Amino acid sequence: MICEHLGILKTDWSDRGSRSIHVCLVAILAGLMLNGNLCHAQTSFFQTTTSLKTGVVLERELRRGLVATWRNVSLREISRRVSDERKVAIILDRRLDPTAPRVMDVNATSLRAGLQQIAKAVHADVKLVGNTAVLGRDSEIGMLRTLVEIRMTELTGDVRQGNGAVSFERRNQLSTRLTIRWPELTSPSEIIQKIAKRYKLRIENVDAIPHDLWAANELPEMNAVELLGILLVQFDLAWEWNADASLIRIVKLPHNFSIERRYPTGRQTANAIVEKCRAKHGHISARVEGNMIVVQGRVEDHDLVLALLNPQQNGNRGNNPAANQPDLSSQEFTLRIQQVPASALLRRLEQTGIEFRYDAQSLQTAGINLNQPISLDVRKSRSREFFRAIFDQLGLDFRIEGHVVKMTPKTAS
């Protein structure tokens, strides 16, 4: 029975009893060793490297065209082929049918537009969150990018209601980008719990995550907020932080999320932009206050306003957050402060769209304290000189990549 279960071909050996037992034992040991290897592979949930494209490399790839034809190919296979060939992370919302045969002809001037064509063929949409393209119906994942942005903004203390601001160190921990990979038939509850453990998050009501089994996938260089958003929204769920962002409570996804922003422009231009917004998307809440356009809506609504205000950049903005971030190489800084904790300054800079990345353990080992008071007096300083003036006081080296500043302890020369 055991031999048959393990797939061992029975033979008519003369010494059948002893040899069968021997073969079965060898097979069982081999199976245990195999299972051990599989268990070991499953522990490699967090990857140190990825072959998938991220950041500015991903942005360049999204601008390259996509021409393809598929006949009687499932949506899951189509997404895997595109992902493998273009090295781009794609995840299908669990509510889409991934197995039905599809017939598709895609001829797009950009991969971004090509993904939209694929999504449209299954009555869905594409949301780019971090370094991952999420395909799903707008009625089901339409709030995803807005959820991620609101939860990220809450960590800075800007819109928290009486809970107090999260520390800069905690904010940075949750902003740390990790690559995750899970094998076939992994439960989303297991994925979320592993993410929570890595980010030192407790989950108050983990039983709120329904049971399911998901196909294998990889999400490259994502932070905690992006990962939680992509995973939970597929169950129409979201989460709330506690006061210090050490615990989350899973809640029903609100469908009335909105973000208010103000855009300075001339009054005549403001009125024209508002009219265009209403003509294109009647649901957008936009009004003119003096020379400002005040917009209340989803992230996609703000993308539309930015595209109308900056038509020369239309096509580079929108469904890719990286395209909306400042390029620090062209920035100038003027600032004068006296004995201000470095963490407070970095938190304020984060609110302008700059992202700081560092390994907290490496800084602690090197004796670097981000709460150390620093002083600064710079005027129209280029980004490299500006950050050097900050980080020299802290004993840090840095590297600028687009809107990201990577910090490492200085090495002894």
N, C-alpha and C positions, 0 to 999 in steps of 0.2 A: 504494500500500500504506500509506504513512504517512498519506495523507489519509483513507483508510478507517478506520485505527486511531484517528485523532483525531476521527472522527465528522463529517467534512466532506461535505456533500451535493455530489456531482459534478453538473456542469451541462455542457450541450453548447455551450461557448463556441467561437467561431471561432478565437480565439487561445488554444486550450486549453492548449498546452504551457507558454507563459510564464506565463499567468494561474494555472494549477494550481500551478506552482512557487511563484509569489508568494503564493497563498493558503496553501499548505503552510507556507511560511516564516513567514507571519504567525501561523498557528495554532501552529507550534512555539514561536515567541517568546511568544505568549500563554500557551501551556502552561508554558513555563519561568517566566514571571511568576507564573502561578497556583501552580505548584509552590513558587516562592519564598515566596509568601504563605502557602501551607499550612505550609511549613517554619517560617516565622516564627510562625504560630499555634501550632505544636507546641512552640515554645520557651517559650510562655506556660504552662508546666506549673504554676508556682507563681503563684497569684492574689493580688492585693493586697486584693481585696474579694470578698464573696460575698453572694448573695441568700438563701442558706439560713440557717435559724435556728440559733442556738448559745446555749450557756449558759443563763441564766435565761429568756430568750425561748423557747428550745427547750423548757425544762421546762414553761412555761405552755402551749405548743402541745400537748405530750404529754397534758395534762389535758383538752383539748377533745375532744368526742365525734367519732366517725367512723361515718357511715351511708352505705353504698354497695352497689351491685349490679353484678356483672360477669357477662356471658354470653359464653362462648367467647373469652375474653381471656387472653393469655399472662401468666405470672407477671411476666415482665420489664416488660410494658406496664402491669400493675397497679401495680407498684412505682414506675414512672416517673410514672404519673398521680398517685399519692398524694404522691410527692416534689414534683412540679411544683405541685400544688394547695395543699399544706400547707407547702411550702418546708422540707422535712426531708430530710436525707441518708439514703439507703437503699442498701445494697449487698447483692447476692445472692451467697451462697457458690457458688463455681464448680461444686460437685458437685450443686446443685439443677438440675432441668430448667427453664430459663427460657422455653422456647418452646411447650410443650404447652398447648392451650386449656384454660381453667379456667372453672368456674361457681362464683361465690362470692356470698354474701349476708352483709354485715358490718353489725352493729348494735351499736356499742360506746359506752359512756359516756365513754371516753377514747381518744385516738389510740394510746396505749400498748397498751391492751387490743385495739384494732382491729388493730394490727400482729400481736399474738399470734394473733388469729383468722385472719388471712391466713396466718401461718406454720403454724398447726395444720392448715389445709386442705391443706397440702403436706407434712404430717408433719415439720414443722420447728419451730424456736424462734427467739426474737429476743434478741439481746444488744446492749445499748446501750453502746458504747465511745466515750468522748469525746463528740463531737457527731454520731455516726453510728450508725444502726440496722443491725445485721448479721443477715440471715436465713439460717439454716442448721440442719442437724440437730444436736440436742444431742450426739449421739455423736461429731460431727465438730468442732463449735465450742464444746463445753461447757467447755473449759479456757481459752477466749479471755480472759475478764475476769481470771481468776486469773493467767494468764501475764503480762498487761499489768501487773497490780499488783505481782507479784513482781519483774519486770524493773525497774519504776520504783523499788521499794523498794531494790533492789540499788544503785542509783545514789547513794543517801544513805549507803551504807556500813553499813547496819544488819545485813545478813545475808551480807555478803561473807565468804568463807572464805580469809583470808590474802592477799587481793589488794589490800587497802588501799582507802580511801575515794576516790571520784571527787571532783575539785575542785568547789567550788560553781559556778564559772564554767562548767565543762563540764556539770554537772547542769542549769544554766539554759539552756545552748545546746540540749540535747536536749529540754528541756521547752518550748521556744519553739513556739508554735502557728502553723501555716501551713495555708493552703488549697491543695489540689492538685486539678488537673483534667486528665484525659487523654482523648484522642479515641478513636473506634472503632478496634478491632483493634490495641490497644496491648498489648505483651507485659508481663506482670507483672515479669519480670526487668528490663526497662527502667525501669519505675516505681520499683522498689526501688533500682536503681542511682542514679536521679536523687535520690531521697530521701536516700540515703547520702551523695552528693556534697554536697547542700545542708547536711547536718548534720555534714559533715567526718568521715564514718565510712568506714573501709576495710572491704571485705568479703573475708574470707580465702578463701572458696570459693563465689563467685558462681555457678559451674556447678551447684551443688546445687539451684538454682531451676529446676524443669522449664519447658519451653517451653509457652506457651499464648497465646491472643489473647483479650482482654477487651473487653466493651462499654464505651462511654464512661461516665464517672462523675465526680462531684465529691465530695470529702471536706473539709468545712469546719473550719478552726481546730483541727487535730489536731497532737499532738506526735509526736516520732520513735517513741516506744515504742508508742503507739496505732496509728500507721500500719504499723509493722513487724508488729505482732501481727495486725492485720486481714488483711494481705496474705499473710503466711507461713503462718498457720494453715490457709488454704485448700488448702495442699499438705501438711498434717499436719507442718509444720515450725515450728521456733522458732529462737532464737539465743542465744548466750552473749556476754557482754562480755569484753574483755580488761581489764587492771588499771586503765587510765585511761579506759576507754570510748571509745577512739579507733578500735577495730576490733571487728568482730563475726564470729563463726563460726556458720554456719547448721547446725543440728542437728535431729534427729528430735524432734518434739513429745512431751515426756513426758506420760503420761496419769495420773501419780500426784502431780501438783502439789497442795500444800495449804498453807494459811496457818493459823497458830495465834494466837488472840487470847483475852484474858481479859476477862470482863464482870462488874463488881461488882454484887451484888444480895444480898438477904436469903437465908439458907439455904433457907427453905421455898419462897420464890419460885424459887430456883435449881433445886431438885429438880423443881418443877412444869414449869419451862421445858424442862429436859432431857427429861422424859417427853413433852412436846408435840413437841419436835424429833424424837425417835425415832419417834413415832407418825406424824408427817407425812412425814419422810424417814429411813427406817431406816438409810441409809448414813452419816448424820452422826455424826462422832466427837465426843461431848460428855460432859463429866463435871463433877462438883461438887468443888471444893476449898475448904473453908471456906465463905466467903460469895461465892465466885467461880464463874462458869461458864467452863470452859475448852473452847473449840471448835477443832477441827482439821478444816479442810475447804476447799471452794472459796469464792469470794467470795459466790456465791449462798446458801451455807449460812449465812454470817455475816449476810447480809441477812435470812434467816428469823429468826435469833436476835434481831436488832435489832427486827424487826417484832413479835415476841412480847413483847419487853421494853418496847416503845413502841407499843402498839396504836393509840393516837390518831394516830400518824404513818403507820400502815400504808397503803400505796398511794402514798405520796410517796417511799418508799424503794425499794430493790430495784434493778431493772435500769437504773438511771440514776445514775451516780456523783455527779453534781452535787447530787442530793438528799441525799447523805450527808455533804456538806461543811459546815463550820461557817459560820454567817452572822456575819461579823465585826462587824456593826453592834450585836449584842447581847452581844459579848464584853467581859470586863474582864481586865486584865493587871496582875500584880504581879511585878516583877523588879528585881534589883539585881546589876549586873555592873561590873567594873572592868577597863578596857583589854583587852577581848575583841575579836578580829577580827569585823567586821560579818558577814562571810560565814559564820562559825561560828554566830552567832546566827540568821541567816536559815535556815541549814540545819536548826537545831533547831526553828524555828518551822514549817518545811515538814513535819516529821514529825508535827505536830499536824493536818495537813490544809490548812494555808494554802498558797496558790500565789503565787509572785512572778513577775512578768513584766517584762522590760525588754529593750531593745536594747543588746547588749554594745558594739557599735561606737559608738553614741551616747554611752555612758558613758565609753568610752575617749577619745573625741574631747574630751569635756568635762573630762578629767583626773580622773575619779572612780574611786577605788580601793576596791573592796568588801572588801579585806583590811585596810583601815584600822582600827586599834583604836578602840573606842568604849566609853563608860561610861554607865551608866543606873541610875537609882534611882526607880522608879515603884511606886505602890501603888494597886490598884483603879482603874487608869486605863482610860478608854474607849479603844476601838481607834484612833480618830483621834488622840487625844493621845499614845497609846503609839507609834504609827508616826511621828508628827511628831518625837518625842524622839529616835528612831533616825535618821531620814533628814535632819533638820536638820544633824546632825553630818557627814553625807556630801555635803551639797549637792544633795539630791534632793527633787523634788516627788513626790507619790503620789496615787493615786486608788483607792478601795476599791469593788469590785464583787462582792458576795456573799462568796465565800471567796478571791477573787483581789485581790492588791495590785499595781497597775501603777505602775512606777517610771520617772521621766524626770528628766533633769538640770534643775536650776532655771534659769529664764531670768532674765537681768539685768533688774531693775526700773528 
